[in-house]
């Protein structure tokens, strides 16, 4: 899967499941019986689902490579530092989609 497609699919995951800033997926939701891949997720968790089908798969080279593309757009050293600014779901979706759009224009 291309980074462009992974970014768009990750945006779809957040749009469907919801956005979560505290961990790769909402563990409280999972403890209530929702499968992790259907729980609210952060950007890394959404990328892991897009690329591997499960939010726990965030520590793979392909997820890290796409995260690097996102961090390059942020005025923050990492996604975790960006989360400290309390971005909204809409800001997360815009980050994913704008990055995908830029990749399409400048591969």
Secondary structure, DSSP 8 states (H G I E B T S, - for coil): --HHHHHHHHHHHHHHH-B-SSSSB-HHHHHTT--GGGS-B-HHHHHHHHHHSSTT--SSHHHHHHHHHHHTTSSSSSHHHHHTT---HHHHHHHHHHHHHHHHH--
